[in-house]
Structures are given as structure tokens and as C-alpha cells.
Amino acid sequence: MVHYLQQTGRGRRSESWACYHTDLWQTEVTSIPVGVVGNAVGAPFAVLVAKELFASGCAFLVSVTSAGQLDPVMTLP
């Protein structure tokens, strides 16, 4: 998602994001402000990022993660 926002110019990097190991990308979806943080790998780090988001005013958080290989027939990315 972050790469899409970067490549299409539909997002902008937040200058005030406090979590220095990540970048927060801002965009709008039907006039609603949305923030996207990529590469929050690992549960402890994802929790730290979530805490930073809520401390920064986040009202609703959706976490999208990888579960690994769900079907042995499928090719891994």
C-alpha cells in the first residue's frame, strides 16, 4: 500500500510522525483522512506502532499482516 501511495503520488509522507523507525503516509478516502504505516514486522513492533498511532490521534486501526503459506499448493511470494 505504501509503495502504491508513493508511486501514484496519492499519498504524502507525514513530517510530524513520531515513530522514527517507520514512515506514516497520509491520503484521503472519500474525504476521510487515512494514514498508512508499512513494514511494521513482528508483533512487539506492531504494538509499538499502534501505540504511537493512538497517541497521535488515531481513532480506528486496521492491521493487515501476513500469515505465511495458507495452502501448500499455492506458491509463496
C-alpha positions in Angstrom: 0.0 0.0 0.0 2.8 2.4 0.9 4.5 1.7 -2.5 1.2 2.4 -4.3 0.8 5.7 -2.5 4.4 6.7 -3.3 4.3 5.6 -7.0 0.9 7.2 -7.8 1.5 10.4 -5.9 -1.8 9.8 -4.0 -0.1 10.0 -0.6 2.3 12.3 1.2 4.9 11.4 3.9 3.9 12.9 7.3 6.5 15.3 8.6 5.2 15.1 12.2 5.1 11.3 12.6 7.0 10.5 15.8 7.8 6.8 15.4 11.3 7.2 13.9 11.7 3.6 12.6 8.7 4.0 10.2 7.1 6.5 7.9 3.4 7.4 8.0 1.9 8.1 4.7 -1.2 10.2 4.6 -4.0 10.1 2.0 -7.8 10.5 1.8 -10.5 8.0 1.0 -13.9 9.6 0.2 -12.7 12.8 2.1 -11.7 10.8 5.2 -8.1 11.2 6.3 -6.2 7.9 6.3 -2.7 7.0 7.5 -0.7 4.1 6.3 2.4 2.7 8.0 4.3 0.0 6.2 6.8 -2.6 7.3 5.7 -3.0 11.0 7.1 -6.5 11.1 6.7 -8.5 14.3 4.0 -8.4 17.0 6.0 -6.3 19.6 7.0 -3.7 16.9 3.4 -3.6 15.5 2.1 -2.9 19.1 4.6 0.0 19.4 3.5 1.5 16.1 -0.2 1.1 17.2 0.5 2.9 20.5 2.2 5.7 18.6 -0.8 5.9 16.2 -3.3 6.2 19.1 -1.1 8.7 20.9 -1.1 10.7 17.7 -4.9 10.8 17.5 -5.8 7.6 15.6 -9.4 6.7 16.1 -9.6 3.5 14.2 -6.8 1.0 13.4 -6.8 -1.8 10.8 -3.8 -4.1 11.0 -3.0 -6.1 7.8 -0.5 -8.9 8.2 0.9 -12.0 6.5 0.0 -15.4 7.8 2.6 -17.2 5.8 1.6 -20.1 3.5 -2.0 -20.9 4.0 -2.3 -23.6 1.3 0.6 -25.9 0.4 -0.5 -25.8 -3.2 0.0 -22.1 -3.5 3.3 -20.5 -4.5 5.0 -18.4 -1.8 5.5 -14.7 -2.8 
